[in-house]
Amino acid sequence: MKIENNILKHYLRNVYFITGTAYAGKSTMVKMLAERYDMVFCGENYYIPVSDTVATPDVQPDLCYRKNLTDWKDFVTRSPEEYERWIYNSGKEGAEFEVAELISVSKNRKVIADTSIPISMLKEISDYHHVAVMLSPQSMSVERFFDRSDPEKRFILNVIESCENSEAVMDNYKRGLARINSQKHYDAYAKSGFFTVVREDNGKDTREEVCDALARHFGLMK
C-alpha cells in the first residue's frame, strides 16, 4: 500500500522536525522546545523500540543489523565507507516507522522530533515552517561526538575502549563519523531550502537564543 504525500502531510500537520549533522544541538533543542511548549518529545532514535520488534531482514536489513549483533566490536570496526552507507540507509528504512509513530502521537498535541528522515522525504511530507536544519562544523561533529553523557554514546565509547588497539579503532570510527558529516552531506542540508541554524565553535552558550529562533520559525511563540 502506498499513501500519497498530501495525505501524510495532513496527518503530520502537528509535527515539527529537526534534522542535521552530529553535535549541532538537535537533541538539546528538541528537549527544550518540548518542555517550553508542552509538546510530545520524540528524541533521537525514538522509533527504535518499535523497529527492533517489527523490522525484518528481508525488508529492513540495515535496521536489523544492530539488533542481531553478537559482538559490538564488529559495529565499531566496520570500514568508514560501510558505516556511512549504513547510517543513511538506516534513515531511509526508519522513515516509515517514524511517520507511523508520529501520526499516532500527534493527533491531539504538537510533536517535536529529532529525525533521521532524509531531506528529500521531508520536502514531500512536510513544509518550510515545520522543518529546521541544525549544522555544526565537521571538526565539532567528529572530535566532540563522545563529549555527551547519553547512554548510547557512552556504550559505543566503552566498546571502542575495550578493543585491542583501541586507538586505531577510535581513529577508524572517527573516519566514519567524518564521512557521515562530510562536506557533501553538510552541503545537502545547507542547500535544502529549509530554515538552518549553524552552531559556531566559540564556546558561548546560545541555547536560549537558538531555542527562541526555532520557536519563531515554527510559529510556536504566541
N, CA, C and O of each residue as an XYZ file, in Angstrom:
888
protein
N       0.840     -1.199      0.000
C       0.000      0.000      0.000
C       0.875      1.248      0.000
O       1.851      1.329      0.746
N       0.529      2.206     -0.826
C       1.227      3.488     -0.863
C       0.270      4.585     -0.426
O      -0.851      4.670     -0.929
N       0.705      5.423      0.507
C      -0.103      6.560      0.949
C       0.458      7.821      0.317
O       1.644      8.111      0.472
N      -0.359      8.564     -0.383
C       0.114      9.754     -1.078
C       0.627     10.806     -0.094
O       0.170     10.890      1.045
N       1.594     11.609     -0.568
C       2.263     12.574      0.293
C       1.325     13.640      0.851
O       1.516     14.099      1.977
N       0.313     14.038      0.079
C      -0.603     15.064      0.588
C      -1.415     14.551      1.776
O      -1.805     15.324      2.651
N      -1.666     13.240      1.801
C      -2.376     12.641      2.940
C      -1.448     12.611      4.156
O      -1.853     12.948      5.268
N      -0.203     12.204      3.926
C       0.766     12.162      5.031
C       0.997     13.556      5.601
O       1.077     13.728      6.817
N       1.103     14.549      4.725
C       1.324     15.924      5.188
C       0.171     16.383      6.079
O       0.389     17.065      7.080
N      -1.051     16.009      5.715
C      -2.217     16.376      6.523
C      -2.122     15.757      7.919
O      -2.327     16.439      8.923
N      -1.816     14.487      7.972
C      -1.777     13.808      9.269
C      -0.541     14.162     10.090
O      -0.495     13.887     11.289
N       0.458     14.769      9.455
C       1.662     15.202     10.162
C       1.652     16.707     10.440
O       2.692     17.292     10.743
N       0.495     17.322     10.338
C       0.409     18.780     10.446
C       0.801     19.298     11.829
O       1.141     20.474     11.964
N       0.760     18.453     12.853
C       1.140     18.866     14.209
C       2.584     18.504     14.551
O       3.012     18.653     15.695
N       3.331     18.031     13.557
C       4.696     17.562     13.816
C       5.718     18.569     13.293
O       5.591     19.090     12.184
N       6.728     18.829     14.114
C       7.834     19.720     13.760
C       9.124     18.907     13.816
O       9.395     18.213     14.796
N       9.909     19.004     12.753
C      11.088     18.164     12.594
C      12.373     18.980     12.745
O      12.469     20.100     12.244
N      13.349     18.412     13.436
C      14.701     18.969     13.454
C      15.658     17.895     12.955
O      15.664     16.773     13.462
N      16.465     18.243     11.959
C      17.433     17.316     11.389
C      18.770     18.029     11.237
O      18.868     19.223     11.521
N      19.801     17.313     10.792
C      21.095     17.946     10.580
C      22.254     17.057     10.968
O      22.101     15.841     11.074
N      23.414     17.658     11.180
C      24.633     16.915     11.463
C      24.787     16.662     12.966
O      24.051     17.210     13.787
N      25.761     15.821     13.295
C      26.029     15.490     14.702
C      26.576     16.703     15.444
O      27.213     17.576     14.855
N      26.315     16.739     16.744
C      26.814     17.765     17.657
C      26.381     19.183     17.253
O      27.088     20.154     17.520
N      25.235     19.284     16.621
C      24.727     20.603     16.235
C      23.749     21.149     17.271
O      23.360     22.315     17.201
N      23.348     20.312     18.235
C      22.416     20.755     19.264
C      20.994     20.271     19.075
O      20.084     20.759     19.745
N      20.781     19.320     18.176
C      19.429     18.857     17.877
C      18.724     18.289     19.106
O      17.591     18.662     19.411
N      19.409     17.378     19.813
C      18.794     16.743     20.979
C      18.424     17.772     22.043
O      17.355     17.694     22.648
N      19.303     18.722     22.261
C      19.052     19.763     23.261
C      17.847     20.604     22.884
O      16.999     20.897     23.727
N      17.770     20.997     21.608
C      16.661     21.845     21.175
C      15.321     21.118     21.199
O      14.301     21.703     21.562
N      15.322     19.851     20.815
C      14.075     19.078     20.860
C      13.566     18.999     22.293
O      12.373     19.162     22.547
N      14.477     18.748     23.225
C      14.093     18.662     24.628
C      13.594     20.010     25.153
O      12.576     20.070     25.843
N      14.310     21.096     24.826
C      13.914     22.413     25.310
C      12.567     22.844     24.741
O      11.730     23.375     25.471
N      12.351     22.623     23.463
C      11.090     23.015     22.833
C       9.924     22.200     23.395
O       8.836     22.729     23.619
N      10.165     20.905     23.620
C       9.111     20.055     24.176
C       8.695     20.545     25.555
O       7.507     20.597     25.873
N       9.681     20.903     26.370
C       9.385     21.373     27.722
C       8.739     22.756     27.713
O       7.798     23.016     28.462
N       9.247     23.628     26.869
C       8.762     25.012     26.863
C       7.336     25.114     26.332
O       6.548     25.921     26.825
N       6.999     24.302     25.327
C       5.707     24.445     24.662
C       4.793     23.223     24.859
O       3.812     23.058     24.134
N       5.115     22.382     25.829
C       4.291     21.218     26.162
C       4.022     20.369     24.919
O       2.882     20.008     24.626
N       5.084     20.066     24.208
C       4.996     19.243     23.009
C       5.385     17.803     23.340
O       6.101     17.550     24.310
N       4.910     16.872     22.531
C       5.350     15.484     22.664
C       6.816     15.409     22.235
O       7.174     15.870     21.151
N       7.651     14.832     23.081
C       9.092     14.749     22.849
C       9.428     13.446     22.130
O       9.173     12.359     22.649
N      10.001     13.561     20.934
C      10.482     12.398     20.193
C      11.976     12.593     19.962
O      12.388     13.213     18.982
N      12.779     12.059     20.873
C      14.215     12.252     20.809
C      14.882     11.344     19.798
O      14.219     10.609     19.066
N      16.203     11.406     19.767
C      16.989     10.638     18.797
C      16.607      9.155     18.828
O      16.545      8.542     19.894
N      16.353      8.588     17.645
C      16.031      7.159     17.504
C      14.785      6.742     18.277
O      14.708      5.616     18.769
N      13.809      7.643     18.387
C      12.611      7.365     19.173
C      11.805      6.188     18.648
O      11.004      5.617     19.388
N      11.996      5.818     17.401
C      11.217      4.741     16.787
C      11.857      3.351     16.974
O      11.252      2.338     16.622
N      13.075      3.307     17.527
C      13.827      2.059     17.618
C      13.098      0.965     18.405
O      13.145     -0.191     17.982
N      12.422      1.264     19.531
C      11.728      0.182     20.234
C      10.728     -0.562     19.347
O      10.554     -1.772     19.488
N      10.073      0.158     18.434
C       9.122     -0.491     17.534
C       9.861     -1.195     16.400
O       9.563     -2.348     16.090
N      10.812     -0.517     15.785
C      11.513     -1.127     14.647
C      12.303     -2.362     15.065
O      12.436     -3.304     14.284
N      12.831     -2.368     16.296
C      13.549     -3.548     16.776
C      12.629     -4.759     16.891
O      13.082     -5.901     16.804
N      11.340     -4.506     17.086
C      10.369     -5.595     17.200
C       9.796     -5.996     15.847
O       9.555     -7.177     15.593
N       9.579     -5.007     14.978
C       8.821     -5.242     13.747
C       9.702     -5.477     12.524
O       9.339     -6.270     11.655
N      10.851     -4.806     12.435
C      11.690     -4.881     11.237
C      12.152     -6.308     10.961
O      12.444     -7.075     11.879
N      12.211     -6.641      9.673
C      12.689     -7.966      9.261
C      13.833     -7.803      8.260
O      13.844     -6.848      7.483
N      14.794     -8.729      8.275
C      15.978     -8.585      7.418
C      15.676     -8.493      5.929
O      16.426     -7.858      5.187
N      14.581     -9.122      5.477
C      14.269     -9.090      4.051
C      13.733     -7.738      3.604
O      13.816     -7.403      2.422
N      13.178     -6.945      4.544
C      12.590     -5.647      4.200
C      13.439     -4.493      4.715
O      13.638     -3.500      4.014
N      13.941     -4.624      5.944
C      14.744     -3.561      6.567
C      16.078     -4.140      7.061
O      16.306     -4.213      8.268
N      16.957     -4.550      6.142
C      18.205     -5.207      6.559
C      19.110     -4.342      7.417
O      19.758     -4.854      8.330
N      19.171     -3.045      7.150
C      20.073     -2.197      7.921
C      19.540     -1.902      9.311
O      20.325     -1.764     10.249
N      18.224     -1.801      9.469
C      17.657     -1.644     10.804
C      17.847     -2.912     11.635
O      17.923     -2.849     12.862
N      17.924     -4.057     10.967
C      18.092     -5.322     11.676
C      19.549     -5.597     12.042
O      19.821     -6.447     12.890
N      20.477     -4.896     11.420
C      21.902     -5.160     11.660
C      22.260     -5.036     13.138
O      22.903     -5.923     13.700
N      21.855     -3.960     13.754
C      22.254     -3.691     15.129
C      21.627     -4.668     16.119
O      22.301     -5.141     17.035
N      20.345     -4.974     15.941
C      19.685     -5.836     16.924
C      20.154     -7.282     16.819
O      19.971     -8.058     17.756
N      20.757     -7.654     15.692
C      21.233     -9.019     15.513
C      22.726     -9.170     15.790
O      23.286    -10.250     15.599
N      23.379     -8.087     16.241
C      24.806     -8.155     16.541
C      25.078     -9.108     17.705
O      24.372     -9.096     18.714
N      26.102     -9.921     17.548
C      26.540    -10.766     18.656
C      27.784    -10.196     19.322
O      28.076    -10.521     20.473
N      28.505     -9.362     18.619
C      29.703     -8.732     19.175
C      29.751     -7.286     18.695
O      29.948     -7.039     17.506
N      29.574     -6.331     19.601
C      29.539     -4.923     19.225
C      30.882     -4.405     18.716
O      30.960     -3.310     18.159
N      31.929     -5.191     18.908
C      33.212     -4.797     18.340
C      33.143     -4.806     16.810
O      33.861     -4.059     16.145
N      32.278     -5.652     16.263
C      32.081     -5.652     14.802
C      31.470     -4.336     14.339
O      31.750     -3.872     13.234
N      30.635     -3.736     15.184
C      29.975     -2.473     14.851
C      30.984     -1.342     14.721
O      30.914     -0.551     13.781
N      31.922     -1.263     15.660
C      32.855     -0.133     15.694
C      34.079     -0.336     14.808
O      34.869      0.591     14.624
N      34.247     -1.536     14.258
C      35.417     -1.782     13.400
C      35.059     -1.875     11.927
O      35.911     -2.223     11.111
N      33.822     -1.573     11.569
C      33.461     -1.540     10.145
C      34.238     -0.451      9.424
O      34.748      0.476     10.052
N      34.326     -0.566      8.104
C      35.025      0.461      7.338
C      34.247      1.770      7.405
O      33.025      1.747      7.544
N      34.930      2.912      7.309
C      34.225      4.203      7.292
C      33.169      4.268      6.190
O      32.102      4.852      6.378
N      33.474      3.665      5.039
C      32.527      3.688      3.920
C      31.253      2.917      4.250
O      30.148      3.357      3.933
N      31.424      1.760      4.891
C      30.258      0.951      5.255
C      29.453      1.619      6.355
O      28.224      1.544      6.351
N      30.126      2.276      7.303
C      29.420      2.981      8.373
C      28.576      4.116      7.790
O      27.424      4.294      8.187
N      29.132      4.878      6.859
C      28.399      5.961      6.208
C      27.173      5.413      5.483
O      26.072      5.943      5.628
N      27.369      4.342      4.696
C      26.258      3.759      3.940
C      25.162      3.285      4.889
O      23.979      3.522      4.646
N      25.557      2.616      5.970
C      24.593      2.062      6.922
C      23.783      3.163      7.603
O      22.567      3.042      7.752
N      24.451      4.226      8.010
C      23.757      5.321      8.694
C      22.652      5.900      7.820
O      21.511      6.031      8.264
N      22.981      6.243      6.596
C      21.997      6.916      5.746
C      20.922      5.961      5.242
O      19.778      6.370      5.046
N      21.270      4.702      5.029
C      20.245      3.760      4.598
C      19.320      3.391      5.752
O      18.135      3.133      5.543
N      19.862      3.365      6.975
C      19.010      3.133      8.138
C      17.979      4.251      8.282
O      16.835      4.014      8.670
N      18.409      5.484      7.960
C      17.472      6.605      7.992
C      16.334      6.423      7.013
O      15.187      6.751      7.316
N      16.649      5.901      5.835
C      15.607      5.658      4.832
C      14.663      4.558      5.289
O      13.445      4.685      5.171
N      15.239      3.465      5.819
C      14.395      2.367      6.289
C      13.558      2.782      7.495
O      12.417      2.344      7.649
N      14.129      3.625      8.344
C      13.419      4.054      9.539
C      12.351      5.095      9.284
O      11.500      5.327     10.143
N      12.378      5.732      8.115
C      11.438      6.818      7.833
C       9.981      6.371      7.953
O       9.147      7.108      8.478
N       9.678      5.183      7.474
C       8.292      4.708      7.545
C       7.872      4.467      8.990
O       6.731      4.740      9.362
N       8.795      3.955      9.805
C       8.490      3.784     11.230
C       8.275      5.140     11.886
O       7.376      5.302     12.711
N       9.103      6.114     11.517
C       8.948      7.457     12.085
C       7.588      8.038     11.746
O       6.881      8.536     12.623
N       7.224      7.975     10.478
C       5.952      8.559     10.045
C       4.781      7.898     10.769
O       3.874      8.583     11.240
N       4.802      6.574     10.856
C       3.712      5.865     11.533
C       3.629      6.266     13.001
O       2.539      6.499     13.524
N       4.797      6.348     13.675
C       4.820      6.728     15.088
C       4.328      8.161     15.275
O       3.555      8.442     16.192
N       4.775      9.061     14.410
C       4.418     10.470     14.544
C       2.933     10.701     14.302
O       2.318     11.525     14.979
N       2.362      9.998     13.363
C       0.925     10.113     13.137
C       0.163      9.654     14.388
O      -0.840     10.254     14.772
N       0.658      8.583     15.013
C      -0.053      8.016     16.161
C      -0.009      8.912     17.391
O      -0.921      8.860     18.216
N       1.038      9.739     17.536
C       1.164     10.547     18.761
C       0.802     12.017     18.566
O       0.813     12.786     19.527
N       0.481     12.417     17.332
C       0.299     13.845     17.060
C      -1.147     14.260     16.809
O      -1.397     15.392     16.395
N      -2.087     13.378     17.048
C      -3.476     13.707     16.722
C      -3.975     14.898     17.522
O      -4.652     15.772     16.980
N      -3.646     14.939     18.811
C      -4.206     15.972     19.686
C      -3.166     16.913     20.280
O      -3.524     17.843     21.003
N      -1.884     16.691     19.989
C      -0.824     17.542     20.540
C       0.247     17.794     19.498
O       0.448     16.991     18.588
N       0.931     18.916     19.641
C       2.074     19.196     18.789
C       3.237     18.293     19.212
O       3.398     17.957     20.385
N       4.030     17.920     18.228
C       5.139     16.995     18.443
C       6.418     17.621     17.902
O       6.403     18.248     16.843
N       7.526     17.456     18.625
C       8.834     17.885     18.134
C       9.718     16.642     18.029
O       9.861     15.891     18.994
N      10.312     16.429     16.844
C      11.043     15.190     16.586
C      12.457     15.451     16.104
O      12.683     16.261     15.204
N      13.401     14.758     16.711
C      14.779     14.686     16.230
C      14.782     13.577     15.189
O      14.763     12.398     15.541
N      14.805     13.940     13.920
C      14.506     12.979     12.864
C      15.709     12.578     12.025
O      16.656     13.342     11.844
N      15.636     11.339     11.514
C      16.602     10.841     10.541
C      15.970     10.703      9.157
O      16.592     10.176      8.235
N      14.737     11.178      9.018
C      14.071     11.110      7.714
C      14.880     11.940      6.721
O      15.202     13.092      7.012
N      15.215     11.386      5.558
C      16.011     12.138      4.582
C      15.344     13.445      4.172
O      14.118     13.555      4.140
N      16.174     14.426      3.860
C      15.682     15.745      3.443
C      14.703     15.633      2.280
O      13.680     16.317      2.261
N      15.007     14.784      1.321
C      14.132     14.649      0.141
C      12.726     14.213      0.551
O      11.744     14.660     -0.042
N      12.622     13.349      1.555
C      11.314     12.902      2.030
C      10.612     13.988      2.830
O       9.397     14.156      2.722
N      11.375     14.726      3.636
C      10.770     15.807      4.420
C      10.132     16.845      3.506
O       9.098     17.422      3.841
N      10.742     17.080      2.367
C      10.168     18.031      1.412
C       8.819     17.562      0.902
O       7.975     18.379      0.535
N       8.609     16.262      0.876
C       7.366     15.703      0.346
C       6.260     15.625      1.392
O       5.081     15.737      1.055
N       6.630     15.431      2.669
C       5.611     15.160      3.680
C       5.439     16.295      4.689
O       4.583     16.221      5.570
N       6.264     17.357      4.558
C       6.146     18.478      5.487
C       6.348     19.780      4.713
O       6.315     19.787      3.482
N       6.558     20.890      5.444
C       6.756     22.160      4.753
C       7.775     23.013      5.497
O       8.282     22.614      6.546
N       8.068     24.173      4.956
C       9.157     25.026      5.448
C       9.049     25.321      6.933
O      10.048     25.245      7.647
N       7.864     25.656      7.410
C       7.705     26.073      8.797
C       7.533     24.903      9.766
O       7.238     25.106     10.944
N       7.714     23.694      9.274
C       7.665     22.527     10.143
C       8.987     21.767     10.161
O       9.084     20.704     10.775
N       9.999     22.301      9.496
C      11.308     21.628      9.430
C      12.406     22.641      9.717
O      12.368     23.771      9.229
N      13.382     22.226     10.512
C      14.569     23.043     10.747
C      15.807     22.161     10.638
O      15.799     21.002     11.052
N      16.864     22.727     10.078
C      18.147     22.036      9.925
C      19.141     22.666     10.892
O      19.260     23.889     10.962
N      19.852     21.829     11.635
C      20.902     22.307     12.527
C      22.235     21.694     12.097
O      22.345     20.482     11.917
N      23.244     22.554     11.936
C      24.542     22.121     11.427
C      25.662     22.503     12.376
O      25.570     23.488     13.109
N      26.721     21.707     12.350
C      27.928     22.019     13.109
C      29.131     21.797     12.202
O      29.058     21.002     11.265
N      30.245     22.496     12.468
C      31.462     22.237     11.689
C      31.878     20.776     11.838
O      31.658     20.168     12.885
N      32.474     20.219     10.797
C      32.872     18.811     10.848
C      33.786     18.525     12.034
O      33.700     17.458     12.642
N      34.650     19.462     12.363
C      35.577     19.253     13.478
C      34.828     19.015     14.781
O      35.249     18.200     15.602
N      33.706     19.733     14.975
C      32.904     19.547     16.185
C      32.143     18.226     16.141
O      32.090     17.503     17.135
N      31.560     17.914     15.001
C      30.737     16.709     14.889
C      31.556     15.442     15.067
O      31.028     14.411     15.482
N      32.845     15.515     14.755
C      33.712     14.338     14.887
C      34.435     14.337     16.225
O      34.319     13.379     16.988
N      35.174     15.392     16.517
C      36.027     15.402     17.704
C      35.237     15.465     19.009
O      35.725     15.010     20.044
N      34.027     16.021     18.977
C      33.238     16.139     20.203
C      32.070     15.151     20.251
O      31.171     15.280     21.082
N      32.094     14.190     19.373
C      30.990     13.233     19.271
C      30.727     12.539     20.602
O      29.574     12.297     20.958
N      31.792     12.216     21.340
C      31.634     11.496     22.599
C      31.618     12.422     23.817
O      31.645     11.950     24.953
N      31.574     13.734     23.587
C      31.522     14.685     24.699
C      30.101     14.860     25.202
O      29.672     15.975     25.501
N      29.373     13.756     25.295
C      27.980     13.791     25.736
C      27.739     12.617     26.667
O      28.438     11.606     26.607
N      26.751     12.760     27.520
C      26.522     11.751     28.556
C      25.419     10.761     28.213
O      25.082      9.916     29.042
N      24.838     10.843     26.997
C      23.732      9.939     26.710
C      24.236      8.495     26.656
O      25.362      8.246     26.223
N      23.412      7.550     27.092
C      23.833      6.145     27.239
C      24.373      5.523     25.956
O      25.331      4.751     26.005
N      23.775      5.846     24.807
C      24.220      5.233     23.557
C      25.665      5.601     23.236
O      26.465      4.739     22.870
N      26.001      6.902     23.376
C      27.377      7.332     23.096
C      28.351      6.726     24.102
O      29.453      6.321     23.731
N      27.952      6.661     25.375
C      28.810      6.053     26.400
C      29.050      4.581     26.099
O      30.161      4.080     26.277
N      28.015      3.891     25.645
C      28.143      2.466     25.334
C      29.137      2.249     24.197
O      30.022      1.398     24.295
N      28.990      3.022     23.114
C      29.894      2.871     21.972
C      31.329      3.188     22.379
O      32.262      2.501     21.964
N      31.503      4.227     23.189
C      32.844      4.575     23.649
C      33.452      3.434     24.463
O      34.634      3.123     24.311
N      32.650      2.814     25.322
C      33.153      1.697     26.115
C      33.539      0.508     25.234
O      34.527     -0.176     25.502
N      32.756      0.269     24.188
C      33.087     -0.816     23.261
C      34.430     -0.540     22.576
O      35.281     -1.424     22.486
N      34.608      0.680     22.100
C      35.863      1.046     21.437
C      37.038      0.875     22.386
O      38.075      0.333     22.005
N      36.877      1.333     23.611
C      37.972      1.261     24.582
C      38.285     -0.168     25.004
O      39.375     -0.438     25.508
N      37.342     -1.087     24.804
C      37.571     -2.491     25.163
C      38.262     -3.279     24.053
O      38.680     -4.419     24.258
N      38.380     -2.657     22.866
C      39.005     -3.340     21.725
C      40.528     -3.366     21.868
O      41.127     -2.474     22.469
N      41.136     -4.408     21.301
C      42.582     -4.391     21.173
C      42.954     -3.258     20.221
O      42.245     -2.997     19.249
N      44.054     -2.599     20.502
C      44.473     -1.453     19.692
C      43.341     -0.430     19.592
O      42.942     -0.022     18.501
N      42.839     -0.033     20.752
C      41.666      0.847     20.811
C      41.900      2.189     20.121
O      40.960      2.787     19.597
N      43.129      2.662     20.116
C      43.407      3.935     19.445
C      43.157      3.831     17.949
O      42.601      4.750     17.347
N      43.561      2.723     17.345
C      43.324      2.512     15.914
C      41.833      2.352     15.628
O      41.331      2.828     14.610
N      41.134      1.679     16.536
C      39.688      1.510     16.367
C      38.987      2.869     16.471
O      38.082      3.162     15.690
N      39.406      3.695     17.434
C      38.826      5.030     17.556
C      39.103      5.863     16.304
O      38.218      6.570     15.820
N      40.302      5.782     15.789
C      40.633      6.520     14.564
C      39.752      6.071     13.404
O      39.271      6.897     12.629
N      39.542      4.766     13.287
C      38.685      4.230     12.229
C      37.247      4.714     12.400
O      36.588      5.088     11.429
N      36.766      4.703     13.648
C      35.391      5.128     13.915
C      35.209      6.607     13.601
O      34.188      7.011     13.044
N      36.201      7.410     13.960
C      36.117      8.840     13.687
C      36.173      9.127     12.190
O      35.566     10.090     11.720
N      36.886      8.310     11.447
C      36.887      8.490      9.996
C      35.502      8.192      9.422
O      35.085      8.801      8.438
N      34.806      7.264     10.038
C      33.416      7.018      9.652
C      32.531      8.203      9.978
O      31.688      8.595      9.172
N      32.721      8.780     11.165
C      31.964      9.976     11.542
C      32.244     11.123     10.579
O      31.343     11.887     10.234
N      33.499     11.238     10.146
C      33.863     12.300      9.214
C      33.158     12.128      7.879
O      32.770     13.113      7.250
N      32.988     10.886      7.440
C      32.274     10.647      6.188
C      30.784     10.960      6.338
O      30.166     11.530      5.439
N      30.215     10.576      7.492
C      28.796     10.849      7.738
C      28.533     12.350      7.779
O      27.487     12.819      7.331
N      29.490     13.097      8.318
C      29.351     14.554      8.441
C      30.256     15.281      7.445
O      30.781     16.355      7.740
N      30.430     14.693      6.280
C      31.317     15.260      5.265
C      30.738     16.532      4.657
O      29.575     16.870      4.879
N      31.558     17.219      3.898
C      31.105     18.442      3.234
C      29.947     18.163      2.289
O      29.046     18.988      2.136
N      29.977     16.989      1.653
C      28.889     16.623      0.737
C      27.548     16.576      1.471
O      26.558     17.139      1.003
N      27.523     15.915      2.602
C      26.277     15.808      3.368
C      25.915     17.152      4.004
O      24.743     17.527      4.056
N      26.923     17.865      4.484
C      26.693     19.200      5.055
C      26.025     20.101      4.023
O      25.045     20.780      4.326
N      26.560     20.104      2.800
C      26.010     20.963      1.746
C      24.580     20.567      1.385
O      23.750     21.423      1.082
N      24.298     19.266      1.421
C      22.937     18.812      1.100
C      21.939     19.385      2.106
O      20.836     19.783      1.733
N      22.327     19.425      3.372
C      21.476     20.041      4.393
C      21.415     21.559      4.195
O      20.336     22.151      4.188
N      22.591     22.176      4.034
C      22.674     23.640      3.966
C      21.921     24.201      2.764
O      21.374     25.302      2.827
N      21.894     23.448      1.680
C      21.255     23.912      0.446
C      19.854     23.330      0.254
O      19.300     23.378     -0.844
N      19.291     22.783      1.328
C      17.983     22.124      1.228
C      16.842     23.109      1.024
O      15.774     22.734      0.539
N      17.064     24.377      1.394
C      15.991     25.360      1.327
C      15.226     25.497      2.622
O      14.368     26.370      2.745
N      15.526     24.639      3.600
C      14.871     24.730      4.901
C      15.595     25.725      5.813
O      16.773     26.023      5.615
N      14.879     26.226      6.804
C      15.444     27.099      7.825
C      16.633     26.393      8.472
O      16.537     25.227      8.857
N      17.757     27.108      8.590
C      19.000     26.480      9.038
C      19.658     27.279     10.154
O      19.726     28.507     10.099
N      20.140     26.569     11.165
C      20.910     27.151     12.253
C      22.281     26.491     12.257
O      22.374     25.264     12.276
N      23.347     27.286     12.240
C      24.708     26.760     12.246
C      25.329     26.991     13.615
O      25.371     28.123     14.099
N      25.803     25.941     14.228
C      26.451     26.055     15.544
C      27.892     26.517     15.358
O      28.645     25.931     14.580
N      28.261     27.551     16.062
C      29.624     28.069     15.968
C      30.472     27.537     17.123
O      29.990     27.367     18.243
N      31.727     27.282     16.828
C      32.650     26.726     17.812
C      33.340     27.869     18.556
O      34.550     28.062     18.438
N      32.539     28.630     19.333
C      33.110     29.785     20.032
C      32.968     29.706     21.553
O      33.329     30.642     22.265
N      32.447     28.596     22.038
C      32.341     28.392     23.475
C      31.178     29.097     24.146
O      30.985     28.933     25.351
N      30.399     29.872     23.416
C      29.283     30.613     24.000
C      28.062     29.693     24.183
O      27.826     28.781     23.391
N      27.306     29.958     25.240
C      26.067     29.236     25.484
C      24.937     29.956     24.755
O      24.454     30.995     25.206
N      24.527     29.394     23.631
C      23.494     30.035     22.801
C      22.185     29.261     22.824
O      21.335     29.459     21.955
N      22.011     28.389     23.800
C      20.829     27.526     23.802
C      19.513     28.302     23.802
O      18.616     27.997     23.016
N      19.391     29.291     24.665
C      18.137     30.053     24.732
C      17.909     30.841     23.448
O      16.784     30.932     22.956
N      18.979     31.405     22.913
C      18.883     32.176     21.669
C      18.437     31.290     20.508
O      17.567     31.676     19.727
N      19.034     30.102     20.394
C      18.674     29.184     19.308
C      17.255     28.667     19.498
O      16.501     28.538     18.534
N      16.895     28.374     20.743
C      15.535     27.899     21.016
C      14.503     28.955     20.616
O      13.468     28.624     20.039
N      14.781     30.210     20.919
C      13.888     31.299     20.514
C      13.763     31.365     18.992
O      12.666     31.533     18.459
N      14.898     31.230     18.299
C      14.885     31.307     16.835
C      14.062     30.172     16.234
O      13.299     30.380     15.290
N      14.221     28.989     16.779
C      13.444     27.839     16.289
C      11.965     28.007     16.604
O      11.114     27.693     15.772
N      11.654     28.499     17.792
C      10.254     28.705     18.177
C       9.581     29.715     17.249
O       8.431     29.530     16.849
N      10.303     30.782     16.909
C       9.742     31.763     15.970
C       9.522     31.141     14.597
O       8.486     31.352     13.966
N      10.506     30.373     14.145
C      10.389     29.723     12.832
C       9.197     28.788     12.801
O       8.447     28.776     11.825
N       9.007     27.998     13.862
C       7.918     27.038     13.904
C       6.563     27.677     14.224
O       5.531     27.007     14.184
N       6.571     28.973     14.542
C       5.327     29.645     14.882
C       4.774     29.237     16.225
O       3.560     29.244     16.429
N       5.652     28.882     17.144
C       5.216     28.421     18.462
C       5.037     29.570     19.443
O       4.275     29.454     20.402
N       5.733     30.675     19.210
C       5.619     31.826     20.100
C       4.273     32.488     19.929
O       3.820     32.707     18.806
N       3.634     32.807     21.035
C       2.324     33.468     20.990
C       2.503     34.977     20.772
O       1.518     35.712     20.705
